[in-house]
Amino acid sequence: MSRIRHIRGSRLAAAGTAATTAALLAAALAPAPAAGAAGRPSRATAISNAAAALVHQAARLGLTSAQGTSVRDVVVDADGSQHVRYDRTYRQLPVLGGDFVVHLAPNGSYRSADRATKRAVSVPSTTPTVKAPEAADLASAALRTANSGELLKNVTTKPQLVVDALHGAPRLAWRTNAVGQDSLGNPVARTVLTDARTGRQIDAWDSIETASGDGKSLYSGTVPLETTQSGSTYQLKDPTRGNTYTGDAANKTDLCILGICFSRAPATLFTDSDNHWGSGTTSDRSSAAVDAQYGTNETWDYYKNVHGRNGIAGDGKGSYNRVHYGTSYNNAFWDDNCFCMTYGDGDGTTFGPLVALDVAGHEMSHGVTSKTAALTYSGESGGLNEATSDIFGTLVEWYANNASDPGDYLIGEKIVRSGFGKSALRYMDKPSRDGNSADCWSSSVGNLDVHYSSGVANHFAYLLAEGSGAKTINGVSYDSPTCNGSTVTGIGRDKLGKIWYRALTVYMTSSTNYAGARTATLNAAKDLYGAGSTEYNAVAAAWSAVSVG
C-alpha cells in the first residue's frame, strides 16, 4: 500500500496546480517501495506509480474532487509493465461502471487507461425519492418472479444506494441483493437494480455463480447439488457452503501412529462432464460421493438455518469428504486433524457403504462438539459425546425431509445388511433393543463403551421429543418405556434440538456427566422458554424418566 495518495478508499485531491505540485513533491520525497521478484516492480510500487498518474491524468479519466478511488487489483507483467485496476465512488457512493484500469510502462510512466464508462460521473442529487424499504420489496418480488412456481423461504434483502453508470447516463439507484431458499433448500439469489427516483427496475441478474446439478445417490434418491464449473467440467465442490467438497480415497488408508500421520489417503476431487452425478449404484464410484456431499449439505443447512451456526467450526469454512476409504472398511469417522469426513464402503455383508444421511450428520456433529463443549470421549462424557451425534444426526435426517430416507429415530438403518442381524445400529426409543445400550442411568453406565452409554441420553432425547409409550411415527413403530414408570409428554423435535444445542454450546464442558447434562439442558430450557415453562418441566421429567436426577 502506498504511503501517499490514493490508499484504499481515499478521496481524489483537487487537480489544481498547488495540489499537483504538493503531490508530486510528496511522491519524490517518499521512500521508494521495494522491487518485486527478479527486479520487477512490486505491487506497492505499481500502486504508487498509478497514484501519481491519476494526478496527471485526472481530466482524461473523468476524475473530479467529488469522486474517490480505491485499488481493486494489480497485475505486474514479466517485463515490468503495470496494470492497476480501480473502483470509483461518487460522494462516497459506489459507482457501477465507474471502474477503470491504468496501464503503466516498466518505468512507471503512464501509457493508457481502459474505462468502463466514458461519460462524466455525476448525479444531480444523492437523496433518493424511492426509500430503502420500497427498494427491498421490489427486489424481493423480483426474486420470486425469477423463481416462479417455487415456494421460497427465508427471503432477505439488503439495499445499497449506488450511482449507476452501466446503463447509459449516470443515475442514482438502489442495488439490492435478495437471497432465499427454494423448496429443496437450495440457495437462490438475485441482484436487482432499481431507479432511486422512479422505482423502475433497471436491471437484474442471478448472483450465485455456481452450477446447479443433481446426483443419483445410493440411499436418498436423486438429490440437488451445488457444484463448481471449471472450464468444460464440473467439480463436486460447493461454493455456497464454504467450498465443501468430496474426493475419492482410492481405497487407500491413512498411516498414523500415536496421532501422527505419516501419510494420508487421497481425496481426489470428483469431476463430471454434464453435472449429473452417479447412477445410484455402487458400480459408479461417484454414487457414494453424491451421498456424502448431500449429507454434508444437509448437515450444513441444518446447523445454519436452525441454529445460526455457519459451518461445523462456526467460521464459514467447509470440511471435505473422502469416500471409498480402505477395502471393505466397515466404518465412517470424523477427523479434527484434517477437518474431514471419511467413509468406508462396508464389506457388503454386515454393512454397505456408510454414506447414509444420518451417518453424515452424526459424524460431522462430532466436529461441532469438538469446537464447542469438547466432551471427553470416555466415561459418561463420552456417552454424551456419542449421543450428541446421534441426536443431531437424527435431526438432520428429519430436517432433510427426503422421501427416500424419511426421518426416524433409528441410527444407521440404511447401511446395515443381513449379516448385521438387526435393522439399525441403535434405537433411540428403547436403546437396549440393540442388545448392548443402556436405557436408564446407573452408577456403572460410565464403564460401558461410549456407543452404549450414549443410550441414556438418546432415550432422554426421544422421550423429550415424542413422549413415552407405543406410537407410530412416519411409518415406524416405537414403544418407549420409562425407568420410573412415569408418563412423559413430548415437546417436539425442534425444541429438543434447540435445547440440546444451547446446552452443548453454552453450558456443557469437557467433563460434563449425566447429572451435569441434566443441569445444562434445564439451564438451556430456562433461557429459551423460561423457568417453570412446559418445556423446562418436560426436560426435568424426561431426565427423571431415564433415572437422571
Backbone torsions as a table, in degrees:
resi	resn	phi	psi	omega
1	MET	NA	132.3	-177.7
2	SER	-63.3	147.5	176.6
3	ARG	-81.1	-7.5	-176.2
4	ILE	-120.8	-140.4	-167.6
5	ARG	-58.5	160.8	169.2
6	HIS	61.2	36.8	165.3
7	ILE	-67.5	165.7	-171.3
8	ARG	-56.0	122.3	176.6
9	GLY	87.9	5.9	-177.4
10	SER	-74.1	159.4	175.3
11	ARG	-94.6	141.9	-179.9
12	LEU	-71.5	131.4	177.9
13	ALA	-70.5	153.9	175.4
14	ALA	-59.1	142.1	-171.2
15	ALA	-89.6	29.6	178.0
16	GLY	-72.4	170.1	-176.1
17	THR	-61.8	-43.9	-177.1
18	ALA	-64.1	-43.6	-179.4
19	ALA	-64.1	-42.2	-179.2
20	THR	-63.6	-44.7	179.7
21	THR	-61.1	-44.3	179.8
22	ALA	-64.2	-39.4	-179.4
23	ALA	-65.4	-44.1	-179.6
24	LEU	-66.9	-36.7	177.5
25	LEU	-64.1	-41.8	177.9
26	ALA	-62.1	-40.9	179.0
27	ALA	-64.6	-38.4	-178.9
28	ALA	-67.6	-36.3	-176.8
29	LEU	-84.1	-19.4	-177.8
30	ALA	-69.4	143.2	177.2
31	PRO	-60.3	140.0	-179.0
32	ALA	-72.0	128.6	176.9
33	PRO	-61.8	154.1	-177.5
34	ALA	-67.9	151.7	176.7
35	ALA	-76.2	157.0	178.4
36	GLY	-86.6	-159.8	-177.4
37	ALA	-61.9	142.0	175.4
38	ALA	55.4	32.4	176.7
39	GLY	78.1	-0.3	177.8
40	ARG	-69.3	150.1	177.3
41	PRO	-58.3	141.5	177.6
42	SER	-79.4	171.4	176.1
43	ARG	-58.5	-44.0	-178.6
44	ALA	-63.6	-38.7	177.7
45	THR	-63.1	-44.6	179.4
46	ALA	-60.7	-42.4	179.8
47	ILE	-64.8	-40.7	178.9
48	SER	-63.9	-43.8	178.5
49	ASN	-63.5	-41.2	-180.0
50	ALA	-67.0	-36.2	179.1
51	ALA	-61.1	-42.1	177.2
52	ALA	-65.1	-38.9	179.8
53	ALA	-63.4	-36.6	-179.5
54	LEU	-61.8	-36.8	179.9
55	VAL	-63.4	-44.5	-177.9
56	HIS	-73.8	-32.5	-172.0
57	GLN	-106.0	18.7	-175.0
58	ALA	-55.4	-47.7	-178.7
59	ALA	-64.2	-41.7	-179.7
60	ARG	-62.9	-33.8	-177.7
61	LEU	-90.9	-1.6	178.6
62	GLY	74.4	24.3	-178.6
63	LEU	-88.1	137.5	178.8
64	THR	-131.0	173.0	-179.6
65	SER	-67.7	-14.9	177.9
66	ALA	-82.8	-5.6	-173.9
67	GLN	-108.3	156.1	173.3
68	GLY	-126.9	159.4	179.2
69	THR	-131.4	152.2	174.6
70	SER	-144.4	141.3	-178.2
71	VAL	-75.7	127.0	176.4
72	ARG	-99.1	-38.9	-175.4
73	ASP	-157.2	156.4	178.3
74	VAL	-136.6	132.1	174.5
75	VAL	-125.2	129.0	175.7
76	VAL	-117.6	119.4	-177.8
77	ASP	-74.5	167.8	179.5
78	ALA	-60.4	-30.5	-179.1
79	ASP	-87.9	2.6	178.6
80	GLY	96.2	-6.2	175.5
81	SER	-61.0	144.9	-173.6
82	GLN	-123.9	142.5	-179.0
83	HIS	-135.5	112.7	-175.6
84	VAL	-114.8	121.2	-176.6
85	ARG	-98.5	133.6	-177.7
86	TYR	-121.0	148.1	162.6
87	ASP	-101.3	158.3	-175.1
88	ARG	-127.5	146.4	171.6
89	THR	-120.2	157.2	173.0
90	TYR	-127.4	115.8	-174.5
91	ARG	48.4	45.9	176.1
92	GLN	71.5	7.7	175.0
93	LEU	-97.4	136.5	176.5
94	PRO	-59.1	141.6	177.4
95	VAL	-107.1	112.1	174.7
96	LEU	-74.4	122.4	-175.5
97	GLY	86.1	11.0	177.4
98	GLY	-94.9	-0.3	-175.8
99	ASP	-74.4	154.4	179.4
100	PHE	-155.2	160.4	179.0
101	VAL	-122.0	127.3	176.0
102	VAL	-97.5	128.9	-179.3
103	HIS	-107.2	129.7	-175.2
104	LEU	-124.4	148.2	175.5
105	ALA	-73.1	166.6	179.0
106	PRO	-54.7	-29.1	179.2
107	ASN	-86.2	4.3	177.2
108	GLY	90.7	-0.6	179.6
109	SER	-76.9	151.3	-177.6
110	TYR	-68.4	134.0	174.8
111	ARG	-109.3	-56.2	-176.1
112	SER	-166.8	-177.8	176.9
113	ALA	-149.7	150.3	171.4
114	ASP	-114.3	128.2	-177.4
115	ARG	-119.1	140.0	177.6
116	ALA	-67.6	-30.3	175.8
117	THR	-138.3	144.3	176.3
118	LYS	-99.5	-3.3	-178.6
119	ARG	-76.4	156.0	173.1
120	ALA	-68.2	130.9	-176.3
121	VAL	-95.5	103.9	175.2
122	SER	-165.5	155.1	175.6
123	VAL	-135.1	152.0	-176.6
124	PRO	-61.2	-33.9	-176.3
125	SER	-151.8	148.3	175.3
126	THR	-105.2	17.2	176.3
127	THR	-100.3	117.3	-175.2
128	PRO	-77.5	146.1	170.6
129	THR	-81.1	-42.0	175.7
130	VAL	-84.0	124.9	-176.3
131	LYS	-85.1	164.5	-174.9
132	ALA	-57.1	-44.1	-179.8
133	PRO	-60.2	-36.1	178.7
134	GLU	-68.4	-40.6	177.0
135	ALA	-62.5	-38.3	178.5
136	ALA	-63.2	-42.9	179.0
137	ASP	-64.4	-40.1	179.4
138	LEU	-64.5	-39.6	179.1
139	ALA	-69.0	-39.1	177.7
140	SER	-61.4	-42.2	178.1
141	ALA	-64.6	-38.2	179.2
142	ALA	-65.8	-38.0	177.6
143	LEU	-63.3	-43.0	-179.5
144	ARG	-67.5	-37.9	178.2
145	THR	-64.5	-39.5	-179.9
146	ALA	-69.2	-18.2	178.7
147	ASN	-119.1	46.8	-177.6
148	SER	-57.0	135.8	-179.7
149	GLY	92.3	-10.6	178.2
150	GLU	-101.1	139.7	173.8
151	LEU	-91.6	95.1	-176.1
152	LEU	-75.1	149.0	178.0
153	LYS	-132.8	161.8	177.9
154	ASN	54.4	41.9	-179.9
155	VAL	-78.7	127.3	175.8
156	THR	-131.7	154.9	-178.3
157	THR	-135.2	151.7	179.5
158	LYS	-142.3	96.9	-179.7
159	PRO	-80.1	144.6	175.2
160	GLN	-135.8	130.8	179.5
161	LEU	-76.9	131.6	-177.8
162	VAL	-140.2	170.0	167.3
163	VAL	-105.9	122.4	-178.3
164	ASP	-94.9	110.8	174.9
165	ALA	-111.9	13.1	-179.3
166	LEU	-86.3	-24.9	-169.8
167	HIS	-120.3	60.9	178.9
168	GLY	91.4	-146.4	-177.5
169	ALA	-61.1	136.8	-178.7
170	PRO	-56.7	140.4	178.3
171	ARG	-148.9	158.0	178.1
172	LEU	-75.5	135.1	-175.3
173	ALA	-147.8	161.9	170.8
174	TRP	-103.4	124.3	169.9
175	ARG	-102.3	114.1	-173.9
176	THR	-119.3	124.7	174.4
177	ASN	-92.6	118.6	177.9
178	ALA	-112.1	125.3	-177.9
179	VAL	-130.0	155.4	178.0
180	GLY	-170.1	-164.5	178.4
181	GLN	-133.2	144.0	175.7
182	ASP	-84.9	-173.9	-173.9
183	SER	-65.8	-21.3	177.6
184	LEU	-92.0	0.1	-178.9
185	GLY	88.1	3.2	178.5
186	ASN	-74.7	144.5	179.7
187	PRO	-72.7	141.9	172.0
188	VAL	-128.9	144.0	-178.5
189	ALA	-153.5	147.4	-180.0
190	ARG	-148.3	135.3	173.9
191	THR	-99.4	126.8	-174.9
192	VAL	-119.8	128.8	179.5
193	LEU	-106.9	119.6	-173.4
194	THR	-121.6	133.5	175.1
195	ASP	-62.1	122.6	-174.7
196	ALA	-77.2	-6.0	176.1
197	ARG	-98.8	-40.2	-172.7
198	THR	-106.7	-21.2	-176.0
199	GLY	83.6	2.0	179.5
200	ARG	-75.9	144.6	176.8
201	GLN	-74.9	126.8	178.1
202	ILE	-87.7	-44.4	-177.2
203	ASP	-163.8	165.7	175.3
204	ALA	-158.9	147.9	-179.8
205	TRP	-154.4	151.1	174.8
206	ASP	-66.2	138.8	-173.3
207	SER	-119.8	13.0	169.7
208	ILE	-105.8	110.9	-175.3
209	GLU	-92.2	65.0	178.2
210	THR	-128.0	174.4	175.5
211	ALA	-111.4	130.3	179.0
212	SER	-94.8	114.3	178.8
213	GLY	-118.6	-164.7	176.1
214	ASP	-151.8	163.3	-179.6
215	GLY	-143.5	146.9	174.7
216	LYS	-94.9	109.7	-174.7
217	SER	-90.0	171.3	176.7
218	LEU	-77.4	-34.0	-170.2
219	TYR	-121.3	-22.1	-169.7
220	SER	-115.7	15.7	178.9
221	GLY	74.1	-158.0	176.8
222	THR	-83.7	125.0	-173.2
223	VAL	-125.4	152.2	177.3
224	PRO	-76.1	146.6	178.2
225	LEU	-137.3	137.7	170.8
226	GLU	-98.0	124.3	-174.4
227	THR	-126.2	177.8	-179.8
228	THR	-117.3	124.9	177.6
229	GLN	-84.3	132.0	178.6
230	SER	-132.8	99.3	-174.8
231	GLY	65.8	-125.4	-178.6
232	SER	-94.6	3.4	-179.6
233	THR	-119.4	169.6	178.8
234	TYR	-120.3	143.5	178.3
235	GLN	-109.0	142.4	178.6
236	LEU	-82.6	64.9	-178.9
237	LYS	-135.5	130.3	-170.7
238	ASP	-107.3	101.1	-179.6
239	PRO	-70.8	-14.2	178.6
240	THR	-83.2	-9.0	179.4
241	ARG	-130.6	55.5	173.2
242	GLY	68.9	21.5	-177.7
243	ASN	63.2	31.4	171.3
244	THR	-57.5	137.6	-179.7
245	TYR	-141.4	167.7	179.5
246	THR	-127.2	132.7	-178.6
247	GLY	-128.6	164.2	-178.9
248	ASP	-93.9	121.5	178.0
249	ALA	-80.5	-3.5	173.7
250	ALA	58.2	30.8	178.7
251	ASN	60.4	22.9	175.0
252	LYS	-98.6	169.7	-178.1
253	THR	-129.5	165.9	174.9
254	ASP	-81.7	149.0	171.8
255	LEU	-112.0	99.8	-176.3
256	CYS	-129.4	135.7	177.9
257	ILE	-130.7	123.5	179.0
258	LEU	53.1	40.9	176.7
259	GLY	82.1	-2.9	178.1
260	ILE	-103.9	122.2	-176.8
261	CYS	-99.8	120.6	179.5
262	PHE	-86.7	-26.3	174.2
263	SER	-155.7	153.8	179.9
264	ARG	-127.8	147.7	172.2
265	ALA	-60.8	147.8	-177.1
266	PRO	-72.6	173.4	172.1
267	ALA	-140.3	65.5	-175.9
268	THR	-68.9	115.4	-173.2
269	LEU	-55.5	129.1	176.6
270	PHE	-70.8	138.0	175.6
271	THR	-129.4	162.0	-176.8
272	ASP	-152.7	150.2	-175.4
273	SER	-87.0	-26.0	-174.3
274	ASP	-123.1	4.8	177.9
275	ASN	66.8	20.7	170.9
276	HIS	-118.5	109.6	-165.3
277	TRP	-103.2	141.9	170.9
278	GLY	73.1	168.7	177.7
279	SER	-124.3	-1.2	-176.2
280	GLY	80.8	8.9	179.6
281	THR	-128.7	157.6	-178.8
282	THR	-71.5	-13.8	178.9
283	SER	-68.8	-20.3	176.6
284	ASP	-103.4	114.1	-174.3
285	ARG	-63.0	-22.3	-179.1
286	SER	-79.4	-11.5	178.5
287	SER	-62.5	-46.9	177.3
288	ALA	-63.2	-34.2	177.7
289	ALA	-64.3	-35.8	176.6
290	VAL	-60.0	-47.4	179.0
291	ASP	-59.2	-46.5	-177.4
292	ALA	-62.3	-45.7	-179.3
293	GLN	-66.3	-41.8	178.2
294	TYR	-62.3	-43.2	178.1
295	GLY	-62.0	-39.8	176.2
296	THR	-62.8	-44.1	-179.5
297	ASN	-60.7	-47.8	-177.4
298	GLU	-66.8	-36.8	178.0
299	THR	-66.7	-44.6	176.6
300	TRP	-56.4	-49.3	-176.7
301	ASP	-65.4	-38.9	178.8
302	TYR	-59.0	-52.4	-177.4
303	TYR	-65.0	-37.8	-178.3
304	LYS	-73.2	-47.6	-173.4
305	ASN	-80.3	-28.1	-179.1
306	VAL	-93.3	-40.9	-173.1
307	HIS	-114.8	-2.4	179.0
308	GLY	72.5	19.3	-179.1
309	ARG	-94.5	122.8	-175.0
310	ASN	-94.5	85.5	-178.8
311	GLY	92.4	166.2	-176.0
312	ILE	-58.7	-44.4	-179.6
313	ALA	-88.1	-1.3	-179.3
314	GLY	76.5	13.0	-176.9
315	ASP	-114.8	9.9	178.4
316	GLY	79.1	0.9	-178.4
317	LYS	-92.8	136.8	-179.0
318	GLY	-83.1	154.1	172.1
319	SER	-92.5	-172.2	172.9
320	TYR	-140.2	163.5	-176.6
321	ASN	-116.4	144.1	168.5
322	ARG	-119.8	124.2	175.7
323	VAL	-112.4	164.9	-177.5
324	HIS	60.1	47.9	178.5
325	TYR	-86.1	128.4	177.8
326	GLY	68.1	-167.8	178.5
327	THR	-118.3	119.7	-179.1
328	SER	53.2	37.2	-175.4
329	TYR	-76.7	120.4	-175.6
330	ASN	-93.5	53.6	-178.4
331	ASN	-160.7	165.7	169.9
332	ALA	-143.0	146.8	-177.5
333	PHE	-153.4	154.3	172.7
334	TRP	-100.4	138.7	-179.7
335	ASP	-127.5	114.0	179.6
336	ASP	-63.6	-31.0	-175.0
337	ASN	-63.8	-37.8	177.0
338	CYS	-101.9	-3.7	-175.6
339	PHE	51.3	53.6	-173.4
340	CYS	-146.4	159.6	175.4
341	MET	-105.0	140.5	-179.6
342	THR	-129.2	134.8	-176.5
343	TYR	-126.9	130.6	170.1
344	GLY	-86.4	167.2	-179.9
345	ASP	-89.9	-8.1	-174.8
346	GLY	74.4	165.3	-178.4
347	ASP	-92.7	-2.0	178.4
348	GLY	83.9	-15.4	179.7
349	THR	-106.2	-47.2	177.6
350	THR	-90.3	-46.2	-179.1
351	PHE	-136.1	149.0	166.4
352	GLY	-92.0	-172.3	177.1
353	PRO	-51.6	133.5	-169.3
354	LEU	-90.4	39.6	-173.5
355	VAL	-102.9	23.5	-178.7
356	ALA	-67.1	158.3	-174.6
357	LEU	-59.9	-47.1	-177.7
358	ASP	-71.2	-26.0	175.2
359	VAL	-68.0	-43.2	177.4
360	ALA	-60.4	-47.7	179.0
361	GLY	-61.9	-38.5	178.4
362	HIS	-62.2	-53.6	-173.1
363	GLU	-67.8	-41.8	179.4
364	MET	-67.6	-26.8	176.3
365	SER	-69.1	-23.8	170.7
366	HIS	-59.7	-36.1	177.0
367	GLY	-65.0	-40.1	177.2
368	VAL	-63.0	-44.9	178.6
369	THR	-60.6	-41.8	-180.0
370	SER	-60.5	-36.2	-177.6
371	LYS	-86.7	-4.0	-178.5
372	THR	-121.5	-99.5	-175.8
373	ALA	-71.0	-24.1	-179.0
374	ALA	51.6	48.2	-179.1
375	LEU	-56.2	125.4	-179.9
376	THR	-58.4	136.7	-171.9
377	TYR	-87.9	52.3	175.4
378	SER	-159.0	161.2	179.1
379	GLY	59.6	-152.4	-179.1
380	GLU	-66.2	-33.7	177.0
381	SER	-61.8	-39.7	178.1
382	GLY	-65.2	-38.2	176.0
383	GLY	-62.9	-39.3	176.8
384	LEU	-67.7	-35.4	176.0
385	ASN	-60.0	-50.8	178.7
386	GLU	-63.5	-40.8	-179.9
387	ALA	-64.4	-38.4	177.2
388	THR	-56.3	-43.3	179.0
389	SER	-69.5	-38.0	175.6
390	ASP	-63.5	-42.2	-178.2
391	ILE	-64.3	-50.5	-176.7
392	PHE	-74.2	-32.2	174.3
393	GLY	-60.6	-40.7	177.0
394	THR	-65.8	-43.1	-179.0
395	LEU	-67.9	-32.6	174.2
396	VAL	-62.8	-42.7	179.4
397	GLU	-61.8	-43.2	177.1
398	TRP	-65.6	-41.6	-178.7
399	TYR	-59.9	-41.0	-176.9
400	ALA	-62.7	-31.2	176.9
401	ASN	52.5	48.4	-176.7
402	ASN	-95.6	123.0	-175.7
403	ALA	-64.4	-26.3	179.2
404	SER	-79.9	-18.6	178.4
405	ASP	-142.7	70.0	-174.5
406	PRO	-65.0	155.8	-178.7
407	GLY	-62.3	141.9	176.6
408	ASP	-157.5	178.6	178.5
409	TYR	-108.2	31.4	175.0
410	LEU	-107.5	140.6	-179.6
411	ILE	-103.5	121.7	174.8
412	GLY	72.1	25.5	-177.2
413	GLU	-64.8	-24.6	-178.0
414	LYS	-79.0	-24.1	-171.3
415	ILE	-96.4	-15.5	-176.4
416	VAL	-75.8	148.1	177.3
417	ARG	-120.5	174.6	-172.8
418	SER	-57.1	-32.9	-178.8
419	GLY	-67.5	-16.6	178.5
420	PHE	-73.8	-30.8	174.8
421	GLY	86.1	-3.0	177.4
422	LYS	-137.3	163.8	-174.2
423	SER	-84.3	-7.8	179.9
424	ALA	-160.9	166.9	175.3
425	LEU	-71.0	-46.2	-177.7
426	ARG	-144.8	159.8	-176.9
427	TYR	-129.4	119.4	-174.1
428	MET	-78.6	-28.4	-177.6
429	ASP	-70.6	-37.3	177.3
430	LYS	-145.1	86.0	-172.3
431	PRO	-54.9	-30.1	-177.3
432	SER	-66.3	-8.8	176.5
433	ARG	-60.6	-21.6	178.9
434	ASP	-82.8	-3.8	177.3
435	GLY	89.3	-4.9	-176.6
436	ASN	-136.5	-30.2	-172.0
437	SER	-78.3	154.8	-178.3
438	ALA	-91.5	132.7	173.1
439	ASP	-81.3	-35.0	-170.2
440	CYS	-128.7	151.2	178.4
441	TRP	-74.8	144.1	168.5
442	SER	-149.0	168.3	-177.1
443	SER	-64.4	-13.5	-179.0
444	SER	-97.8	-1.5	-176.6
445	VAL	-58.4	-38.9	-178.0
446	GLY	-63.8	-13.5	178.8
447	ASN	-85.5	-11.4	-178.9
448	LEU	-77.0	159.3	167.9
449	ASP	-55.7	141.9	-173.5
450	VAL	-61.1	-25.1	177.6
451	HIS	-71.5	-17.7	-179.9
452	TYR	-103.7	-34.8	175.2
453	SER	-68.7	-17.8	176.0
454	SER	-63.6	-19.7	-176.4
455	GLY	-55.5	-35.4	-178.3
456	VAL	-61.1	-47.3	-179.3
457	ALA	-72.6	-35.3	176.3
458	ASN	-62.1	-42.0	178.5
459	HIS	-62.9	-45.4	176.2
460	PHE	-55.5	-46.5	-176.0
461	ALA	-62.9	-43.7	178.8
462	TYR	-62.0	-46.8	-179.3
463	LEU	-61.3	-41.0	-179.1
464	LEU	-65.3	-37.6	-178.4
465	ALA	-78.6	-46.3	-168.8
466	GLU	-114.1	-19.8	-177.8
467	GLY	88.4	174.7	-175.1
468	SER	-89.8	170.4	174.6
469	GLY	93.1	-179.4	-176.8
470	ALA	-86.0	138.0	177.3
471	LYS	-165.9	160.5	174.9
472	THR	-114.1	126.2	-177.7
473	ILE	-127.6	122.5	178.0
474	ASN	56.1	34.3	177.4
475	GLY	84.3	2.2	179.9
476	VAL	-112.2	135.1	-179.6
477	SER	-89.2	134.3	177.9
478	TYR	-130.3	156.6	174.1
479	ASP	-151.3	95.2	-172.7
480	SER	-100.4	115.8	177.8
481	PRO	-83.4	173.2	170.0
482	THR	-120.2	152.7	-176.3
483	CYS	-81.1	-17.5	-179.8
484	ASN	-111.4	9.6	178.1
485	GLY	76.8	8.0	-177.8
486	SER	-82.1	168.4	172.1
487	THR	-109.5	126.3	-177.7
488	VAL	-111.4	134.5	175.5
489	THR	-102.9	126.5	-176.7
490	GLY	-77.0	160.1	179.2
491	ILE	-116.6	4.5	175.1
492	GLY	99.9	156.0	-177.2
493	ARG	-65.4	-38.8	-176.5
494	ASP	-61.0	-44.3	-179.0
495	LYS	-71.6	-35.9	173.0
496	LEU	-55.0	-50.1	-177.6
497	GLY	-61.6	-42.8	-179.2
498	LYS	-65.6	-41.7	-178.7
499	ILE	-67.4	-46.3	-177.3
500	TRP	-67.1	-38.8	-179.6
501	TYR	-65.1	-43.2	179.0
502	ARG	-66.5	-40.1	178.1
503	ALA	-60.9	-43.6	-178.3
504	LEU	-65.2	-45.1	-170.7
505	THR	-88.9	-15.4	-175.9
506	VAL	-115.4	-37.9	-170.1
507	TYR	-114.8	-33.9	-177.2
508	MET	-73.5	151.5	175.5
509	THR	-128.1	-178.0	-176.8
510	SER	-61.3	-25.7	-174.7
511	SER	-104.0	7.6	-177.2
512	THR	-57.3	130.3	175.0
513	ASN	-108.0	-170.0	-175.7
514	TYR	-65.7	-39.4	176.5
515	ALA	-62.2	-40.1	177.5
516	GLY	-67.1	-33.4	177.6
517	ALA	-66.5	-37.1	176.2
518	ARG	-60.7	-47.1	179.8
519	THR	-63.1	-43.2	-178.2
520	ALA	-63.0	-43.8	-178.6
521	THR	-72.6	-31.9	174.6
522	LEU	-66.9	-41.0	176.3
523	ASN	-62.3	-40.5	178.7
524	ALA	-63.9	-44.3	179.1
525	ALA	-63.5	-37.9	177.7
526	LYS	-63.8	-43.5	178.7
527	ASP	-61.8	-42.6	-173.4
528	LEU	-82.1	-37.6	-170.2
529	TYR	-127.6	-9.9	178.4
530	GLY	100.8	144.4	176.7
531	ALA	-64.4	136.4	-179.7
532	GLY	79.0	3.1	177.5
533	SER	-71.1	167.3	176.5
534	THR	-57.1	-41.5	-178.6
535	GLU	-66.6	-43.3	178.9
536	TYR	-60.2	-46.1	-179.3
537	ASN	-67.5	-33.4	178.6
538	ALA	-67.5	-38.7	176.1
539	VAL	-59.7	-47.3	179.5
540	ALA	-61.1	-42.3	-177.9
541	ALA	-67.3	-39.4	-179.1
542	ALA	-67.5	-38.5	176.8
543	TRP	-66.4	-42.2	178.0
544	SER	-61.5	-33.9	-178.4
545	ALA	-69.4	-15.9	175.2
546	VAL	-112.4	19.5	173.7
547	SER	70.0	28.4	173.6
548	VAL	-109.3	114.4	179.3
549	GLY	95.9	NA	NA
